[in-house]
Amino acid sequence: MPKMLSNIGFKFMCWSFKIFKKKDKILKILKEANIKPGDVILDYGCGPGNFSIPAAQIVGDKGIVYAADMHPLSAQYVLKNTQKASVTNVETLLTSCKTGLNENSVDVVLLFDVFHYFKEIKPIFTELHRVLKPSGNIALEIHHMDENKAINSITETNMFNVREKKEHLVILQKTTK
Ligand SMILES: C[S@@+](CC[C@H](N)C(=O)[O-])C[C@H]1O[C@@H](n2cnc3c(N)ncnc32)[C@H](O)[C@@H]1O
């Protein structure tokens, strides 16, 4: 099990997100991720779900957002926030790697502000590669580390390459062999 925040640390993080993660910026970033109505989204390392809930509103009734996090408090926050927003198409997953989702089932993985937590990236990217549709993408947002270093370590797995760099996100696609 990778190192996890204490409950107090997690609560503090959620409180700080409430203040610093502004709605208009969240929507701008989700727009860059190019998610569409009907999409299946995996918000991996979702925290309290600041992105999961607006993503669920974008994908609508025909789509779904899987909000995955290794911290047990995450689901409580996500559920509280879905209820507040009257959103019913978010499912929480407690995991530090395996999601249990079907292979080739996800349109977009949101990997926001979580990459720097990963000690071993291969198992996680193997899982993301498994669940993504052939046309699927990872929308990657890097914080707290050098972006190029992060991208190189991902492309070295030979599972993904960079499709596009945007203002806030790097869009990764599955490598075709
Ligand atoms: C800094 S928060 C980012 C939350 C959210 N993605 C955002 O941008 O608002 C990182 C989250 O990733 C989770 N996390 C870290 N490593 C993980 C792993 N291996 N599997 C699942 N969740 C993980 C942490 O518990 C934490 O909630």
The ligand as a Gaussian input file, in Angstrom:
#p B3LYP/6-31G(d) Opt

LIG

0 1
 C       -3.626000      16.130000      -4.267000
 S       -5.041000      15.079000      -4.318000
 C       -5.774000      15.501000      -5.890000
 C       -7.278000      15.283000      -5.884000
 C       -7.952000      15.602000      -7.233000
 N       -7.438000      14.798000      -8.305000
 C       -7.823000      17.065000      -7.565000
 O       -7.015000      17.416000      -8.459000
 O       -8.533000      17.875000      -6.963000
 C       -4.338000      13.483000      -4.659000
 C       -5.270000      12.330000      -4.304000
 O       -4.740000      11.134000      -4.883000
 C       -4.929000      10.067000      -3.980000
 N       -3.944000       9.028000      -4.326000
 C       -2.598000       9.095000      -4.209000
 N       -2.020000       7.964000      -4.657000
 C       -3.022000       7.155000      -5.073000
 C       -3.057000       5.845000      -5.625000
 N       -1.959000       5.124000      -5.839000
 N       -4.265000       5.326000      -5.942000
 C       -5.402000       6.041000      -5.712000
 N       -5.430000       7.276000      -5.178000
 C       -4.251000       7.829000      -4.862000
 C       -4.747000      10.693000      -2.611000
 O       -5.372000       9.926000      -1.603000
 C       -5.406000      12.063000      -2.811000
 O       -6.757000      12.029000      -2.464000

